[in-house]
Amino acid sequence: MESYEMLKRVMRELSAFLHWFVRSKTAIVLVVILLLLIPGYVFYLIVVVPVSTCERDFFPGDTSGVVLSGLEPDSTQEILETVQTIGALEMEKAFLGSLLTLSKEDSVYLNLNLADSLLLLEIKGVPVRACSLTDIRVTWQLQCLNQSQLLHWVSQPFIGRADLSTIPKIRYMIKQAPKDTNEAAQQNTRPIPPDTSSVYFTLYFDRHLAIEVEQTEDPYEGEEGVIRTYQKKRQHALRSETMRAVLHRSSPEPEIVIRLKVSKADARAIYRGIPVHAGLALKLQ
């Protein structure tokens, strides 16, 4: 009986709400606007955001279009070459300045030299590991920056703010503590076997820069699930960043992604060798 009375009360309240809604033009307009905004926002997250991170091959030194922006069409070849030289020297100065700033700190940092296809792990200006890059891809936003924007962007070291990886930052083994010395002597003291898991990681830096690193070797059979989980987390992080910008009523800044491929051993050494908030000096040309 109580359930029946509760159902009748709910139906009366629902009927009253529908009657009010039909007579309220403002409520109808708001609902229609909301229904139009939701598909538009979903389209933005599913289509626009992925397209904004589309990649293209990076050709070292191919920044002539950036350097020559604003130049008169009737300029001579000699002037064009001079402008290119000046632009390259300015970029070199900015890069060396970032390296100098990082070398004064007592920490491990990265030296990413796209012109020479090298990723170096350095401490106080001394390279401790040099990794050859077998493939370099960048999102189109980087190619759209003009010379002054690029110069401003790389003039200071990038500082890491987070990371995401398929492997733990620090490798460890959990062991059961022995009860006494006799049990300790009987425990297996063999060293930890070599780590063969696939290495994929992303380093997030300030100024909307993300460095994605992948191993050149194919993953072992059975590791596809771990890699898919990593890629889903990567996409989720991108959507979350966009959502935060929308909630703060600001235009989402496009993330500039540089994707690199190195050997599995180099990728593992780089990821585990740097702190979370590591610095990065970037050389484009």
C-alpha positions in Angstrom: 0.0 0.0 0.0 2.8 2.4 0.9 4.6 1.6 -2.4 1.4 2.3 -4.3 1.0 5.7 -2.6 4.6 6.6 -3.2 4.2 5.7 -6.9 1.1 7.9 -7.2 3.0 10.8 -5.5 5.9 10.4 -7.9 3.5 10.4 -10.9 1.7 13.5 -9.7 5.0 15.4 -9.2 6.2 14.2 -12.7 3.0 15.3 -14.2 3.2 18.7 -12.6 6.8 19.1 -13.8 5.9 18.2 -17.4 3.0 20.6 -17.3 5.3 23.4 -16.1 7.9 22.5 -18.6 5.6 22.6 -21.6 4.3 26.1 -20.5 7.9 27.4 -19.9 9.5 28.7 -23.1 12.8 29.5 -21.3 13.2 25.9 -20.1 12.5 24.5 -23.5 15.1 26.8 -25.1 17.7 25.8 -22.5 17.1 22.1 -23.1 17.3 22.6 -26.9 20.6 24.5 -26.5 21.9 21.8 -24.2 21.0 19.0 -26.6 22.8 20.9 -29.4 25.9 21.5 -27.3 26.4 18.0 -26.1 26.8 16.4 -29.6 29.1 19.3 -30.6 31.3 18.8 -27.6 31.5 15.1 -28.2 32.4 15.8 -31.8 35.1 18.1 -30.6 36.6 15.5 -28.3 36.3 12.6 -30.7 37.3 14.3 -34.0 38.8 17.7 -33.5 41.2 16.8 -30.6 42.7 13.7 -32.4 43.0 15.6 -35.6 44.9 18.4 -33.8 47.5 15.8 -32.8 48.0 14.4 -36.3 51.7 13.7 -36.9 54.0 14.3 -39.8 57.6 13.4 -40.4 60.3 15.7 -39.1 63.1 16.7 -41.4 66.1 18.2 -39.6 66.8 21.7 -40.8 63.5 21.9 -42.7 62.4 25.2 -41.1 62.9 27.5 -44.1 59.2 28.3 -44.2 59.4 29.4 -40.6 62.5 31.4 -40.9 61.4 33.2 -44.0 57.9 34.2 -42.8 57.2 37.8 -43.6 59.9 38.1 -46.3 59.1 40.0 -49.5 58.6 37.7 -52.5 61.1 39.6 -54.7 64.0 39.1 -52.3 67.2 37.7 -53.8 68.6 34.3 -53.1 71.5 35.8 -51.2 69.2 37.6 -48.8 67.1 34.5 -48.3 70.3 32.5 -47.3 71.3 35.3 -45.0 68.0 35.3 -43.2 68.1 31.5 -42.9 71.6 31.7 -41.4 70.6 34.4 -38.9 67.5 32.4 -37.9 69.6 29.2 -37.4 72.2 31.0 -35.3 69.4 32.4 -33.1 68.0 29.0 -32.6 71.5 27.6 -31.8 72.0 30.4 -29.2 68.7 29.6 -27.5 69.5 25.9 -27.4 73.0 26.4 -26.0 71.5 28.8 -23.4 69.1 26.1 -22.3 71.9 23.6 -22.0 74.0 26.1 -20.0 71.1 26.7 -17.6 70.5 23.0 -17.0 74.2 22.2 -16.7 74.4 24.5 -13.6 71.9 22.4 -11.8 72.8 19.3 -9.8 70.4 17.0 -11.6 70.0 14.7 -14.6 68.4 16.3 -17.7 67.7 15.5 -21.3 69.3 17.0 -24.4 67.0 16.4 -27.4 68.8 17.2 -30.6 66.4 16.6 -33.5 68.8 18.0 -36.1 71.3 15.2 -35.3 68.7 12.6 -34.4 70.1 12.2 -30.9 68.6 12.0 -27.4 71.2 12.4 -24.7 71.1 11.9 -20.9 73.4 14.4 -19.3 74.7 15.4 -15.9 76.2 18.9 -15.5 77.0 19.1 -19.2 78.5 15.6 -19.4 76.7 13.0 -21.6 76.3 9.7 -19.8 74.2 8.0 -22.5 73.6 8.9 -26.2 70.6 7.3 -27.9 70.2 7.4 -31.7 66.7 8.2 -32.9 65.5 5.9 -35.6 62.2 7.8 -36.3 61.0 11.3 -35.5 57.5 12.6 -35.9 55.9 15.8 -34.7 52.4 17.2 -34.6 51.6 19.8 -37.2 51.4 22.7 -34.6 55.2 22.8 -34.4 55.5 23.3 -38.1 53.0 26.2 -37.9 55.0 28.3 -35.5 56.9 31.2 -37.0 60.5 32.1 -36.2 59.8 34.4 -33.3 57.3 32.0 -31.7 59.8 29.1 -32.0 62.6 31.2 -30.6 60.5 32.2 -27.6 59.3 28.6 -27.1 62.8 27.0 -26.9 64.6 29.9 -25.2 64.3 28.3 -21.8 64.6 24.7 -20.6 61.4 22.7 -20.5 60.5 21.3 -17.1 58.8 18.0 -16.7 55.5 17.9 -14.8 54.3 14.2 -15.2 55.0 11.0 -17.0 53.2 7.9 -18.2 54.8 4.5 -18.9 54.4 0.8 -19.5 57.1 0.1 -17.0 57.6 1.2 -13.4 60.0 4.1 -12.7 62.0 2.0 -10.2 62.3 -1.7 -10.5 61.9 -3.7 -7.3 61.2 -7.2 -6.1 59.0 -8.1 -3.1 60.5 -10.7 -0.8 59.1 -12.4 2.3 61.3 -11.3 5.3 63.1 -14.3 6.9 62.2 -15.3 10.4 65.7 -16.0 11.5 69.3 -16.4 10.1 68.7 -20.0 9.1 65.7 -19.1 6.9 67.6 -16.2 5.4 70.5 -18.5 4.4 68.0 -20.8 2.7 66.4 -18.1 0.6 67.2 -17.7 -3.0 69.8 -15.0 -3.4 70.0 -15.1 -7.2 70.0 -11.6 -8.9 66.8 -10.2 -10.4 66.3 -11.5 -13.9 66.7 -9.0 -16.8 63.7 -6.9 -17.5 62.3 -7.7 -20.9 59.0 -5.9 -20.8 58.1 -3.5 -23.6 59.0 0.2 -23.1 56.6 2.9 -24.2 56.4 6.2 -22.2 55.3 9.8 -22.4 57.0 12.8 -20.7 54.8 15.8 -20.1 56.6 19.2 -20.0 55.5 22.7 -19.4 54.6 25.0 -22.4 52.3 22.2 -23.8 55.1 19.9 -24.9 54.9 16.1 -24.7 57.6 13.7 -25.7 56.5 10.2 -26.6 59.1 7.5 -26.8 58.6 4.0 -28.3 61.0 1.1 -28.6 62.0 0.1 -32.1 61.6 -3.6 -31.4 58.2 -5.3 -31.8 56.5 -6.1 -28.4 56.5 -9.6 -27.1 53.4 -11.7 -27.6 51.0 -11.1 -24.8 52.0 -7.5 -24.1 49.4 -6.0 -26.4 47.1 -5.4 -23.5 49.6 -3.4 -21.5 50.4 -1.2 -24.5 46.7 -0.7 -25.2 46.1 0.4 -21.6 49.0 2.8 -21.9 47.6 4.3 -25.1 44.1 4.6 -23.6 45.6 6.5 -20.6 47.4 8.7 -23.0 44.2 9.6 -24.8 42.4 10.0 -21.5 45.0 12.5 -20.3 44.6 14.5 -23.5 40.8 14.6 -23.2 41.1 15.6 -19.5 43.3 18.5 -20.4 40.8 19.7 -22.9 38.0 19.3 -20.4 39.8 21.3 -17.8 40.3 24.1 -20.3 36.6 24.1 -21.2 35.6 24.2 -17.6 37.9 27.1 -17.0 36.3 28.9 -20.0 39.5 29.1 -21.9 40.5 27.9 -25.3 42.3 24.5 -25.1 46.0 25.0 -26.0 47.0 22.3 -28.5 49.6 19.9 -27.2 52.8 19.8 -29.3 53.8 16.1 -29.4 57.2 14.9 -30.5 57.3 11.1 -31.0 60.6 9.3 -31.0 61.7 5.7 -31.6 64.8 4.3 -29.9 66.0 0.9 -28.9 64.4 -0.8 -26.0 67.5 -0.7 -23.9 67.9 3.1 -24.5 64.3 3.8 -23.8 64.4 1.9 -20.5 67.7 3.7 -19.5 66.3 7.1 -20.3 63.0 6.7 -18.5 64.6 5.2 -15.3 67.5 7.6 -15.4 65.7 10.9 -15.2 63.6 12.4 -12.3 60.0 13.2 -12.9 60.6 16.9 -13.0 63.6 16.6 -15.3 64.7 19.5 -17.5 64.9 19.3 -21.3 66.9 21.3 -23.8 65.4 21.1 -27.3 67.3 21.7 -30.6 65.1 21.8 -33.7 67.7 22.7 -36.4 
